[in-house]
Amino acid sequence: MAIGATNWEIKYIFFFETSVIGFIGGIFGILLGWIVTVIANFVANYYIAEQGSSHVNLFHIPLWLILGGMLFAIFVSLIAGLYPASKAARVDPVKALRHE
């Protein structure tokens, strides 16, 4: 606001930041889930091989689940950013600069 930004522009900045954080969190969540399924599949196939059976792919993450997880992560982060964005848009710029 001190440099002429409107309330909507300040909210937009907060929403953009929270959506980027949600996107990055979604990427890490999907990677962690994929790593866990690879390890679980390896362990399960180890025990299956001891029984004399052949390799089986027990876990599969479909594309719709990956995309849904990403959208959900972004949605949750946007919801979490609503309050800080509205609070930041109401702050008097003089008080905000003085607080720093």
C-alpha positions in Angstrom: 0.0 0.0 0.0 2.9 2.3 0.7 3.9 2.1 -3.0 0.4 2.5 -4.3 -0.9 -1.1 -4.4 -4.6 -1.7 -4.0 -6.2 -4.1 -1.5 -6.9 -6.5 -4.3 -3.2 -6.4 -5.5 -2.0 -7.2 -2.0 -4.5 -10.1 -1.7 -3.4 -11.3 -5.2 0.3 -11.4 -4.0 -0.6 -13.4 -1.0 -2.8 -15.8 -3.0 0.0 -16.3 -5.6 2.5 -17.1 -2.8 0.2 -19.5 -1.1 -0.6 -21.3 -4.4 3.1 -21.7 -5.1 3.7 -23.1 -1.6 0.7 -25.5 -2.2 2.1 -26.5 -5.5 5.6 -27.2 -4.1 4.0 -29.1 -1.2 1.9 -31.1 -3.6 5.1 -32.0 -5.6 6.9 -33.1 -2.4 3.8 -35.1 -1.3 3.5 -36.9 -4.6 7.2 -37.7 -4.6 7.1 -39.0 -1.1 4.1 -41.1 -1.9 5.8 -42.5 -5.0 9.0 -43.3 -3.0 7.0 -45.1 -0.3 5.1 -47.2 -2.9 8.4 -48.1 -4.7 9.9 -49.2 -1.3 6.7 -51.1 -0.4 6.5 -52.8 -3.8 10.2 -53.8 -3.4 9.6 -55.3 0.1 6.4 -57.1 -1.0 8.1 -58.5 -4.1 11.0 -59.7 -2.0 8.7 -61.8 0.2 6.7 -62.9 -2.9 9.9 -64.1 -4.5 10.8 -66.1 -1.4 7.6 -67.9 -1.9 8.5 -68.8 -5.4 6.2 -66.5 -7.3 7.1 -64.0 -10.0 7.4 -60.2 -9.8 4.1 -58.3 -9.4 3.5 -54.6 -9.5 1.3 -54.2 -6.4 1.0 -50.4 -6.3 0.0 -47.9 -9.0 -0.7 -44.2 -8.8 -3.0 -43.1 -11.6 -2.6 -39.8 -13.3 -6.0 -38.6 -12.1 -4.9 -39.1 -8.5 -1.7 -37.2 -9.0 -3.6 -34.2 -10.6 -6.3 -34.4 -7.9 -3.6 -34.3 -5.2 -2.0 -31.3 -6.8 -5.3 -29.4 -7.1 -6.2 -30.4 -3.5 -2.8 -29.1 -2.2 -3.2 -25.8 -4.0 -6.8 -25.5 -2.8 -5.9 -26.1 0.8 -3.1 -23.6 0.7 -5.4 -21.0 -0.9 -7.9 -21.5 1.9 -5.2 -21.2 4.5 -4.0 -17.9 2.9 -7.4 -16.2 3.0 -7.1 -14.8 6.5 -3.5 -13.5 6.2 -4.3 -11.9 2.8 -7.3 -10.1 4.1 -5.4 -9.0 7.2 -2.5 -7.8 5.2 -4.7 -5.8 2.9 -6.2 -3.9 5.9 -2.9 -3.0 7.6 -2.1 0.7 7.5 1.2 1.1 5.6 2.6 3.6 8.1 2.1 1.1 10.9 3.5 -1.8 8.9 6.6 0.2 8.0 7.1 1.4 11.6 6.7 -2.2 12.9 9.7 -3.4 10.8 
